[in-house]
């Protein structure tokens, strides 16, 4: 039980390391003061460019994967799923940055990739298809998150409740995007 708790706390702290905020601070800026106010890849892309966005995406995915893989290796499957949820919560509510982070999509993808790659890949397929058709990153993220619990029923029954929790947090974090989607004011991704 102590090992489990230590793994979960470590995963949360790893999730709290926010590359987008660090990149902004290196520029003497705070990404959360621009655009959507979100500390995530899309906002970094729109405000700092492709290279900064690529670094943000890579680090966010890798920290999710690392937390989930290490949790599984140290504490077994349930610990891996708990660490996947913890790293996501750390990303969204980072202790090092005033509990105001990103929306967690890349980190959740990385975490699921580490504990159940088929769930991650199914959600990625949904994301890519919705984004290709709609060009809305937010809508793609919401649809991918909503699809993950369904994929867990097929690929990893033991993950279901953790994946539902992850999906719920991501969808709730997109509530302002949902309002803008309904209002027709959400920004589309330009290819």
Secondary structure as UniProt FT lines:
FT   HELIX           2..15
FT   HELIX           19..26
FT   TURN            27..28
FT   HELIX           31..33
FT   TURN            35..36
FT   HELIX           41..48
FT   HELIX           50..75
FT   HELIX           77..92
FT   HELIX           95..97
FT   TURN            98..99
FT   HELIX           105..115
FT   HELIX           117..134
FT   HELIX           137..155
FT   HELIX           157..159
FT   HELIX           160..173
FT   HELIX           175..183
//
